[in-house]
Amino acid sequence: MAKNVWVGLQIVGMVLVVASAQAVIRLLIDHSKSQVWGLLDWAPGGWGGQIVVLVVLAAAGAILADRSNNKVKLLEA
């Protein structure tokens, strides 16, 4: 893939990390408020299920950003 594609995937990964981490912090502070505009209301387990989904999304975003960053470095070398 071209370098621009990897840079785009890196940006998507970082946006995913930032949005998920922010939602986790908000959910920890206010348990009753619906997070991410109600997109996680489907998660089983209520509050705990939503935390798990958000942490998994943050981890997936971090992995995507890291792997994309490594590919960009290899293409530049």
NORPEUR-V436943 format. One record per run of one state. SS is the DSSP state (H for helix, E for strand, C for the rest). FROM is the first residue (numbers start at 1). TO is the last residue. If there is no record, write none. Layout:
SS_FROM_TO / SS_FROM_TO
This chain:
C_1_2 / H_3_29 / C_30_35 / H_36_38 / C_39_46 / H_47_76 / C_77_77
